[in-house]
């Protein structure tokens, strides 16, 4: 399976920023009113926040579930997660000025990101493991960059994304639902194992690039719902 699809002459005339909901707002203060900010805690230093979150846990291991809600991570660098987590780990209703990097992390249960905004990239390195799935629900993420690793049964309900790239990994199955502004989707099929299904939900996608010969990857999509 080797092909490239580029959508609509109108879209080709537009700047890529037209697909990015992230470029115009400079900080969280552009997203939230003063009244809304009263419901959030602003976190400006990740290490101290993480030490408090994991107090009583052994180094680099988490034995209890973590539920992080209504936080604004006003950080200058990406969050790097290198943990071995034995229970669910959840971010809900959080805003990230930067991205999150999963570097060799092991999540034995589910990793949740619900109702979040990520201005940077969700990226994976050193073959992280999500045994029960990487679950992105009703969230906007500037970039999703997936490399090697295992991802179980994953579900991504994405409101907005500028770039979604899957360059490797093993999935039991991956269901992607696109709900808002979508930029570029790229999948290197010969580096991926498992079933991938994309529901376009009648959204306009700037481009889809599927490359490589799919030997262990099965890709399907409601392509009739994309505007071509």
N, C-alpha and C positions, 0 to 999 in steps of 0.2 A: 504494500500500500504506500504509494508515493504520489502526493499531490499537494497543490497549494491553491487556496481559494482567497480571492480578494473581493470584498463586497462593495459594489455600487460606485459608479463614477462620481456621484455626489460626495460620497465619503472620501474618495481619493483626493478631492479638492480641499478637504478640511484639514486643519492642523491637528496633530495628535492630541494636543491639549484639550480639544473639544470632547475627548473621551475620558479625560481625567478630572474627577471631582476634587482632586487634591491640590492642584497647582495654584489656585487662586487664594485660598486661605493660608495665611502665614503662620498662625499659631492657633492653639485651642480657643483663644479669646475671640477668634473670628467665627468659631462654630457655636459657641455657647453665649447666651446672655448672662448678665450678672445674676439674674434670678436663678437661672439654671445651674450656674456654678455653685450655688449654695448646697446643692445635692451631691457635689463631688469633692473628693480629696485629691489635691495636686501632689504628685510624687516627683521630686526633682532629682532623687538619687536612688538608683536601683539596688545597689549592694546593701544599704542599710534597711531598705524596705524588705528585701529578700531574707536578710538575717532575722528580722522580726517575724516574718511569715513562717520561717522554718525553725523557730526557736524550739529546742528540745529534740530536734531531729539529728541523726548522725550526718556527718559531712557528705554532701553530694547524694544523699538518699532522703526520700520522703515516704513515710509510712502511713500518713493520714491524708484524707482528701483536702484539697485546697480550693476555696471559692473566693475569688477576688472580684469585687463589684464596685461600680461607681468610682473608678479611679481615672485620673488624667496623668499619664506618664509623660511629663514634660522633660524629656531627657535629651542629651546631646549626642548620644551614641545608641546603637541598637542594644536591646536586651539579648543576652546570650544565656540560653538554658542548656546546661550540660548534666542534668539531674537523672537519677534513677528513681522514678516515681511509681509507687505500688498501688495508688488509688487515683480517683478522678482528679483532674486539675482543670479548673474553670476560670476563664475571664468572662465577665458579663457586664455589659454596658460600660465598657472602658474605652478610653481614647489614648492612642499612642502617637507621639510626635515623631518617633523613629520606628524601626522595625523590630522583629523578633527573629533570632537565629537559633535553630535547634541543632546543636553540635554534639552528635553522638548520644543524644538524650534517649532514655528508655522510659516509655509510659506503658505500664502493664495494664492499665485500664484506659479510660477515655480522656482525651484532651479536648476541651470545649473552648470555643470562642464564639460568644453569643452577643448580638447587638453591639458590635464593636466597630471602631474606626481605626485603621492602621495607615498612617501616612507613609510609612516605609515598606519594606519587604518582609514577608514571611518566607524564610529561606531555610534549607536543610543542608547539613554537611556531616561527613563522617558517619553516614548510614544510621540515622536515628530510627527508633522503633516505636510505633504506635500500635500496640497489640490489639486494642479495641477500637482504633480509628482516630483520625485527625478530623474533628468536626468543626466546621466553620458555618455558623448559622446566622442568617440575616445581617451580614457584616459587609463593610466596605474595606478593601485592602488595595493599596496602590499596586503592589506586585506580589505574586505568589510564585516562588521559584523552588521547584522540587527536583532534587537530585536523587542519589541512591538512598535506600532505606526501605523499611516495611511499614505499611500504612493500614493494614487490616481492612475493615469495612468503613470507608470514609464517606462523608457527605459534606458538600460545600454549597451552601445557599448564599450566593454572592450578590450583593446589591450593586456594587461598582468595583471594577478592577481595570487597571491600565494594561497590565501584562500578566498572563497566566502561562507559565512554562513548566512542562513536565519532561525532564531530561533523563529520568531513571526512576527506579523504585518498583516495589512489589505491592500490589493491591489485591485484596480479596475481591472487592469491587469499589469503584469510585463513582458516586452520583453527583454531578455538578448541575446546579440550577442557576441560570443567569437571569438577574431581575432588573438590572439598571444599565448604566453606561459601561460598555465592554470594549476594550482596546484590542490587544493582540492575544491570540491563543496559539501556543506552540506545543506540539507533542512529538518527541522522538520515539517512534513506536518500537524500534528494535532494542531500545534500552529499558522498556517498560514491560512488566508482567501484570496480567489481570484484566478485568473488565472495566471499561470507562464509558459512562453514558453522560451526554451533555444535553440538557433541556434548555433551548434558547429562549423560551417564554416570550416569543415575539419581539425579542430585543435585536437591535442592530449591532453587529460585531464588525469591527474594522477589518480584521483579517484572521484567518485560521491557517496554520501551517502544520500539516501532518507529514512527517518525513520518516524514512526508514521502512524496512520490511517488517510488518507485524508478525512475529512468530509466536509469541506468547501473550500478546496483547490483543484484546478484542475491543474495538471502538465503535460506538453507535451514537447517533445524534438525531434530534428532531430537526433536521436541517430545513424542513419545509417551513419551520417557524422563524428561521432567520430571514431577514430582508435582503435579497440578493439583487 
